[in-house]
Amino acid sequence: MASCECCKTEFSWSGLLRRNFLYAELECKNCGCVHKITWPSRFAVTSLSVVPMLIFGLTLTPFENTLTTMGIGLIVFTLGMLITPVAVNYKFVRK
C-alpha cells in the first residue's frame, strides 16, 4: 500500500480509495506532504475497475434483464475499485 515519501506513514485504505476514484491529490495527515497519483497508476485504476465492467456489460451479458446486467456490472466495478489502493503509486508533489 502507498505511504508518504517524506515520513513513511502509510495512507489509510479509505483515503486511498476516495482519492483513486477522483484522481485527487492526497495529503499526509502526519507531515502535510501532498502526493499525486501517477499516470501509469491512473491507467491501472481504469484497467481494474472500468474496463472489466464494460467488458462484462457489453459482451458477457448472460442475463436477459438489463437491470440485472447493470447491477452485476456495478458489482464488478466496485470489486475492481477495492483492489486499486494496492495497485497504485503516488509521487510527492509539494510540502
Backbone bond lengths (Angstrom), bond angles and torsions (degrees), N, CA, C in turn:
res aa  C-N    CA-C-N  psi(-1)  N-CA   C-N-CA  omega(-1)  CA-C   N-CA-C  phi
1 M - - - 1.428 - - 1.530 109.38 -
2 A 1.312 116.37 155.54 1.456 121.54 -175.90 1.524 111.58 -71.12
3 S 1.327 114.70 147.26 1.456 120.22 176.63 1.525 108.97 -138.08
4 C 1.319 116.13 163.69 1.461 122.35 -178.99 1.526 109.40 -66.63
5 E 1.334 116.95 135.11 1.456 120.41 178.77 1.521 111.99 -75.06
6 C 1.325 117.79 -20.71 1.463 121.53 -178.31 1.526 112.14 -83.69
7 C 1.338 116.63 -53.14 1.466 120.06 -173.41 1.536 113.38 -114.02
8 K 1.320 117.68 0.35 1.472 123.73 177.02 1.527 114.17 65.71
9 T 1.331 118.30 19.24 1.454 122.07 176.30 1.518 109.31 -77.48
10 E 1.335 117.14 132.42 1.461 119.96 178.05 1.520 110.51 -73.74
11 F 1.343 115.34 139.79 1.456 120.90 176.55 1.526 108.98 -78.18
12 S 1.317 116.09 153.84 1.464 119.79 179.65 1.527 110.34 -74.39
13 W 1.322 115.34 151.76 1.463 121.72 -179.76 1.529 110.48 -60.36
14 S 1.322 117.03 -45.34 1.470 120.54 -177.90 1.524 111.21 -67.21
15 G 1.330 117.23 -37.48 1.464 120.20 177.57 1.519 111.84 -64.38
16 L 1.318 116.22 -42.52 1.468 120.21 177.45 1.518 111.31 -65.03
17 L 1.318 116.80 -41.28 1.464 120.62 -178.86 1.525 111.14 -62.53
18 R 1.339 116.92 -44.96 1.477 120.44 177.90 1.513 111.32 -63.32
19 R 1.323 117.05 -43.18 1.468 120.64 -178.34 1.530 111.32 -69.19
20 N 1.323 117.67 -34.79 1.462 120.62 177.58 1.518 111.10 -66.56
21 F 1.316 116.40 -37.79 1.463 120.71 -178.72 1.518 111.07 -66.79
22 L 1.326 117.61 -35.00 1.467 122.07 -176.89 1.523 113.39 -103.76
23 Y 1.327 118.26 -3.17 1.469 123.42 -173.37 1.520 110.77 53.31
24 A 1.313 117.28 39.24 1.461 122.09 -175.95 1.529 110.83 -92.88
25 E 1.336 115.16 164.94 1.453 120.86 175.53 1.524 109.79 -71.26
26 L 1.307 115.52 152.04 1.460 122.22 -177.37 1.516 108.52 -120.78
27 E 1.328 116.59 125.07 1.460 121.01 -179.28 1.526 109.58 -105.23
28 C 1.313 115.56 133.24 1.457 121.41 177.81 1.525 108.83 -71.09
29 K 1.324 116.70 130.49 1.466 120.66 179.85 1.526 111.84 -75.96
30 N 1.317 116.85 -18.85 1.458 120.69 -177.70 1.529 112.35 -84.35
31 C 1.353 117.31 -49.94 1.467 119.87 -173.91 1.533 113.71 -116.99
32 G 1.325 118.49 -11.52 1.459 121.22 177.55 1.517 115.40 86.67
33 C 1.327 118.78 4.69 1.468 121.14 177.46 1.529 109.26 -67.67
34 V 1.330 115.29 142.86 1.462 120.70 -178.95 1.520 108.55 -104.31
35 H 1.328 116.47 134.16 1.459 123.36 179.65 1.518 109.08 -122.23
36 K 1.326 115.42 150.73 1.461 121.57 -179.20 1.520 108.82 -127.08
37 I 1.332 116.30 144.02 1.454 120.77 179.63 1.533 109.43 -68.06
38 T 1.329 117.08 139.52 1.467 120.86 -179.53 1.528 110.55 -80.23
39 W 1.330 116.00 159.74 1.465 120.14 -179.84 1.525 112.91 -61.80
40 P 1.333 119.46 -44.09 1.467 117.98 176.59 1.526 112.61 -60.75
41 S 1.324 116.80 -32.01 1.465 120.07 178.18 1.520 111.45 -71.51
42 R 1.327 117.60 -33.59 1.465 119.94 174.32 1.529 110.30 -61.41
43 F 1.319 114.98 -41.32 1.459 120.09 176.65 1.527 110.72 -63.11
44 A 1.335 116.31 -38.84 1.469 120.50 178.81 1.524 111.10 -65.17
45 V 1.335 117.58 -41.05 1.467 121.02 178.30 1.522 109.94 -61.13
46 T 1.330 116.45 -45.80 1.465 120.35 178.98 1.520 110.98 -64.41
47 S 1.321 117.03 -41.98 1.463 120.99 -178.86 1.526 112.51 -65.86
48 L 1.321 116.74 -32.84 1.462 120.19 -178.05 1.520 114.18 -85.88
49 S 1.326 117.78 -20.02 1.461 118.99 -174.67 1.524 113.23 -117.92
50 V 1.309 117.57 -57.82 1.470 120.93 -172.89 1.530 111.59 -75.12
51 V 1.316 116.93 -45.49 1.471 120.37 -176.02 1.532 112.17 -61.21
52 P 1.346 120.67 -48.07 1.469 118.73 177.19 1.533 113.14 -61.21
53 M 1.343 116.05 -36.29 1.466 119.24 178.38 1.527 110.60 -64.01
54 L 1.332 117.09 -43.12 1.467 120.24 179.58 1.521 111.66 -67.95
55 I 1.324 117.11 -40.65 1.468 119.89 178.68 1.521 109.93 -61.57
56 F 1.326 116.57 -44.88 1.457 119.39 178.81 1.523 110.75 -64.76
57 G 1.321 116.38 -46.89 1.463 120.20 -174.73 1.509 114.34 -68.96
58 L 1.333 117.35 -32.39 1.461 119.92 -175.03 1.523 114.79 -97.45
59 T 1.324 117.30 -26.80 1.462 117.74 -175.05 1.527 114.25 -122.04
60 L 1.310 117.85 -34.05 1.458 120.67 -173.86 1.526 112.09 -103.37
61 T 1.305 117.70 38.49 1.463 120.91 -175.93 1.522 111.02 -83.50
62 P 1.332 117.36 95.51 1.456 119.86 -179.64 1.528 113.11 -83.95
63 F 1.321 117.43 -4.85 1.450 120.97 -174.69 1.522 110.68 -102.48
64 E 1.303 116.54 142.84 1.466 121.61 177.12 1.529 110.94 -79.61
65 N 1.311 116.35 -22.81 1.450 121.50 -177.04 1.532 110.11 -88.71
66 T 1.324 117.13 125.76 1.457 121.77 -178.21 1.520 111.89 -65.94
67 L 1.323 117.90 -39.05 1.463 120.47 179.92 1.525 111.96 -64.84
68 T 1.312 117.58 -36.85 1.458 121.17 177.22 1.525 109.87 -64.99
69 T 1.321 116.71 -43.84 1.460 121.24 178.58 1.520 110.54 -61.94
70 M 1.337 117.67 -43.91 1.465 121.11 178.95 1.531 110.83 -65.32
71 G 1.321 117.44 -39.37 1.458 121.18 179.00 1.513 112.18 -63.83
72 I 1.324 116.75 -45.77 1.468 120.54 177.89 1.529 109.82 -65.45
73 G 1.328 117.71 -37.77 1.466 121.58 176.39 1.522 111.55 -60.84
74 L 1.323 117.39 -40.94 1.469 120.63 177.13 1.524 111.98 -67.41
75 I 1.327 116.92 -34.14 1.464 120.32 175.73 1.524 110.07 -65.82
76 V 1.334 117.25 -42.53 1.464 121.52 177.47 1.533 109.71 -61.77
77 F 1.334 117.08 -42.90 1.466 121.91 177.98 1.530 110.54 -60.64
78 T 1.329 117.05 -45.97 1.456 121.38 -178.69 1.525 111.27 -63.69
79 L 1.319 117.39 -43.37 1.470 120.23 177.95 1.524 111.05 -62.00
80 G 1.326 117.09 -39.98 1.461 120.63 177.00 1.516 111.96 -64.28
81 M 1.327 116.98 -40.78 1.465 120.47 179.27 1.533 111.40 -66.68
82 L 1.331 117.68 -32.36 1.460 120.36 179.41 1.527 112.22 -68.27
83 I 1.327 117.34 -21.89 1.462 121.80 178.58 1.526 111.56 -83.52
84 T 1.324 117.98 -24.62 1.465 121.22 -171.05 1.525 115.81 -60.09
85 P 1.342 122.01 -34.34 1.471 117.47 179.81 1.528 114.11 -59.37
86 V 1.310 117.10 -25.37 1.462 120.47 178.63 1.525 111.07 -80.98
87 A 1.328 117.48 -29.67 1.463 121.71 -170.51 1.527 115.01 -93.22
88 V 1.323 119.04 -11.21 1.468 119.96 -173.53 1.518 112.13 -100.25
89 N 1.327 114.63 157.82 1.459 122.57 176.39 1.522 109.19 -121.49
90 Y 1.311 115.79 146.77 1.453 122.20 176.91 1.516 108.48 -119.96
91 K 1.337 116.29 146.98 1.458 120.06 175.83 1.526 109.14 -117.34
92 F 1.326 114.67 150.44 1.453 122.24 -179.17 1.527 109.01 -69.83
93 V 1.344 116.49 132.93 1.460 121.38 179.86 1.524 110.57 -108.98
94 R 1.345 116.13 -55.67 1.465 119.64 -178.12 1.522 109.60 -158.87
95 K 1.308 114.37 163.90 1.463 119.81 178.50 1.517 110.21 -99.00
